[in-house]
Amino acid sequence: MNQRKTYRIGQIVPSSNTTMETEVPAMLQRALLDDGMSFTFHSSRAPMKTVSKDELTAMNGHMARCAQELTDARMDVIASACLVAIMCQGPGYHRETEQTLREVCRTDAPDTKVVTSAGALIEGLNAIGAKKVAIVTPYMKSLTELVTGYIESEGIEVLDAISLEIPNNLVVGAQDPMALVETVKRLSIANADAVVLSACVQMPSLAALAPVQETIDVPVLSTAAATVFQILRALQLSTAIPDAGDLLSGRYH
């Protein structure tokens, strides 16, 4: 295991995102680390206000610039923190994005690990062994359909999806996470292997993960939790974080 005391965590976030810079640090600061280990958190922002395919596509054009800004400060991990921006580009696009970001880092900091929230959700579901899932999104139905199609292109069936249909990203970030405790009751989860409480990095969900997990027999996760899971994996650290859903129980590596 890498014994560096401080790990620098970089995130590329939409300019209107108010959640990943709170939920990711909150989870990682609970992480079960060896004595003396800690994290610092850094971000670069890409323009996006309205959650529409056009704005999301335009935002992707800023990924390389954002990665370079973070690389200048020598991150240990860089996470591209917008699931739908990647998933709306078509199947497998997270792999292309990850490769692009690695290329940006290669000259100055070739050891930088790269994660995307889109890829992290897929990898988290694979780690659990989930083949059938139910999800909640804040997106308009047309974007939710792109997300479910992307997940299904990775061999994971989406049995049910709730779309809250909130186009304004600031409004998405202002949602009460505890409202998800009631929302999830409307999901059809009888045959699901996992529940994705928030298939969006902007919709707050951390506070609801533990209460919902207590009422559901299958693993509960969020895209933010999956991103943290992949960050910890990349750093070869324990994936155990209290009160953050089953994916971060420490059982999956």
HELIX and SHEET records of a PDB file:
HELIX    1   1 MET A   20  LEU A   28  1                                   9    
HELIX    2   2 LYS A   53  ASN A   60  1                                   8    
HELIX    3   3 MET A   63  THR A   71  1                                   9    
HELIX    4   4 LEU A   83  MET A   87  1                                   5    
HELIX    5   5 TYR A   93  ARG A  106  1                                  14    
HELIX    6   6 SER A  117  ILE A  128  1                                  12    
HELIX    7   7 LYS A  141  SER A  153  1                                  13    
HELIX    8   8 ASN A  169  GLY A  173  1                                   5    
HELIX    9   9 PRO A  177  ALA A  179  5                                   3    
HELIX   10  10 LEU A  180  THR A  183  1                                   4    
HELIX   11  11 VAL A  184  ARG A  186  5                                   3    
HELIX   12  12 LEU A  206  THR A  215  1                                  10    
HELIX   13  13 THR A  223  ALA A  234  1                                  12    
HELIX   14  14 ASP A  246  LEU A  248  5                                   3    
SHEET    1   A 4 SER A  38  ALA A  46  0                                        
SHEET    2   A 4 THR A   6  PRO A  14  1                                        
SHEET    3   A 4 VAL A  77  SER A  80  1                                        
SHEET    4   A 4 LYS A 113  THR A 116  1                                        
SHEET    1   B 4 GLU A 157  SER A 163  0                                        
SHEET    2   B 4 LYS A 132  THR A 137  1                                        
SHEET    3   B 4 ALA A 194  SER A 198  1                                        
SHEET    4   B 4 VAL A 220  SER A 222  1                                        
END                                                                             
